[in-house]
Amino acid sequence: MRRIAREDLFKLIFEFTFYNSPNDCTRELLLLDESLDDDDREFVNSAYRGIMARVDELNEVISAHLAGYRLERVYRPDYVILLVATYELLEKTAPTAVVINEAVELAKKFGTGKSGGFINGVLAKIQKDIA
């Protein structure tokens, strides 16, 4: 299920933001999740590699759409959700509405009470510029 795959990807990228290097042990452990099918595992692997390879570019895109915030001041779970969703929007891994909705759902689970609205607003601006 893609929602579980996104949660696993969120966890991997969250860890990456602390160590600034990939952790194949964690990736392999998360991919053992039996609720993931082969397509989900490929999505996690591909997006994980893609986000790590393009993190500077993704940071620039996100920073350009933060009104009144510096990227360094964004709550870390919100930042990770923005990284994942921005990557998905740029790569068109799913319809825009699905990507934004899934990001808001991640924010409800891992963020604060205000995270969903914040994530939605930033991603709407990013999507508008992409379109």
C-alpha positions as CSV (number, residue, x, y, z in Angstrom):
1,M,0.0,0.0,0.0
2,R,1.5,3.3,-1.1
3,R,0.5,5.1,2.2
4,I,2.6,2.6,4.2
5,A,5.4,3.0,1.6
6,R,5.3,6.8,2.1
7,E,5.5,6.4,5.9
8,D,8.5,4.1,5.4
9,L,10.1,6.7,3.1
10,F,9.3,9.4,5.6
11,K,11.2,7.4,8.3
12,L,14.2,6.9,6.1
13,I,14.4,10.5,5.0
14,F,13.9,11.6,8.6
15,E,16.9,9.6,9.6
16,F,18.9,10.9,6.6
17,T,18.3,14.5,7.8
18,F,20.1,13.7,11.1
19,Y,23.1,11.9,9.7
20,N,23.3,13.3,6.2
21,S,24.1,9.9,4.8
22,P,22.0,6.9,3.7
23,N,21.5,4.0,6.0
24,D,21.0,0.8,4.0
25,C,20.4,-1.2,7.1
26,T,17.4,0.8,8.0
27,R,16.2,0.8,4.4
28,E,16.5,-3.0,4.2
29,L,14.7,-3.4,7.6
30,L,11.8,-1.2,6.5
31,L,11.5,-3.0,3.2
32,L,10.8,-6.3,5.1
33,D,7.3,-4.9,5.9
34,E,5.0,-7.6,4.5
35,S,2.3,-5.1,3.7
36,L,4.5,-3.6,1.0
37,D,4.3,-5.1,-2.5
38,D,7.1,-5.0,-5.1
39,D,5.9,-1.8,-6.6
40,D,5.9,-0.1,-3.1
41,R,9.4,-1.4,-2.4
42,E,10.6,0.0,-5.8
43,F,8.9,3.3,-5.0
44,V,10.7,3.5,-1.6
45,N,14.1,2.6,-3.1
46,S,13.7,5.0,-6.1
47,A,12.4,7.9,-4.1
48,Y,15.0,7.4,-1.3
49,R,17.8,7.5,-3.8
50,G,16.2,10.4,-5.7
51,I,15.7,12.6,-2.6
52,M,19.2,12.0,-1.4
53,A,20.6,12.8,-4.8
54,R,18.5,16.0,-5.2
55,V,18.3,17.2,-1.6
56,D,20.0,20.6,-2.4
57,E,17.6,21.2,-5.3
58,L,14.6,20.2,-3.2
59,N,15.7,22.5,-0.4
60,E,15.9,25.4,-2.9
61,V,12.4,24.7,-4.2
62,I,11.0,24.4,-0.7
63,S,12.8,27.5,0.6
64,A,11.5,29.6,-2.3
65,H,8.0,28.8,-1.2
66,L,8.3,29.4,2.6
67,A,6.6,32.7,3.4
68,G,8.3,34.2,6.5
69,Y,10.2,31.1,7.4
70,R,13.8,29.9,6.9
71,L,14.2,26.3,6.0
72,E,16.4,25.7,9.1
73,R,13.5,26.8,11.3
74,V,10.9,24.4,9.9
75,Y,9.8,21.7,12.3
76,R,11.9,18.6,11.2
77,P,8.9,16.3,10.5
78,D,7.3,19.0,8.4
79,Y,10.5,19.5,6.6
80,V,10.8,15.8,5.8
81,I,7.2,15.6,4.6
82,L,8.0,18.6,2.3
83,L,11.1,16.9,1.0
84,V,9.1,13.7,0.1
85,A,6.1,15.5,-1.3
86,T,8.2,18.0,-3.3
87,Y,10.2,15.2,-4.8
88,E,6.9,13.4,-5.7
89,L,5.5,16.6,-7.3
90,L,8.6,17.1,-9.4
91,E,8.8,13.5,-10.4
92,K,5.1,13.2,-10.9
93,T,4.9,9.9,-9.1
94,A,1.2,10.3,-8.4
95,P,-1.5,12.8,-9.2
96,T,-0.9,16.2,-7.5
97,A,-4.0,16.0,-5.3
98,V,-3.0,12.5,-4.1
99,V,0.6,13.7,-3.3
100,I,-0.7,16.7,-1.3
101,N,-3.4,14.7,0.5
102,E,-0.9,12.0,1.5
103,A,1.5,14.7,2.7
104,V,-1.2,16.3,4.9
105,E,-2.1,12.8,6.3
106,L,1.6,12.3,7.2
107,A,1.6,15.7,8.8
108,K,-1.5,14.7,10.9
109,K,0.4,11.6,12.1
110,F,3.9,12.9,12.6
111,G,3.5,16.7,12.9
112,T,1.8,19.2,15.1
113,G,-1.8,20.5,15.1
114,K,-0.7,23.2,12.6
115,S,1.4,21.0,10.4
116,G,-1.3,19.9,8.0
117,G,-2.3,23.5,7.0
118,F,1.3,24.5,6.8
119,I,2.2,21.6,4.5
120,N,-0.9,22.1,2.4
121,G,-0.1,25.8,1.9
122,V,3.6,25.3,0.9
123,L,2.8,22.4,-1.4
124,A,0.0,24.3,-3.1
125,K,2.5,27.1,-3.9
126,I,5.1,24.6,-5.2
127,Q,2.5,22.8,-7.3
128,K,1.3,26.1,-8.8
129,D,4.9,27.0,-9.9
130,I,5.4,23.5,-11.3
131,A,2.2,23.6,-13.3
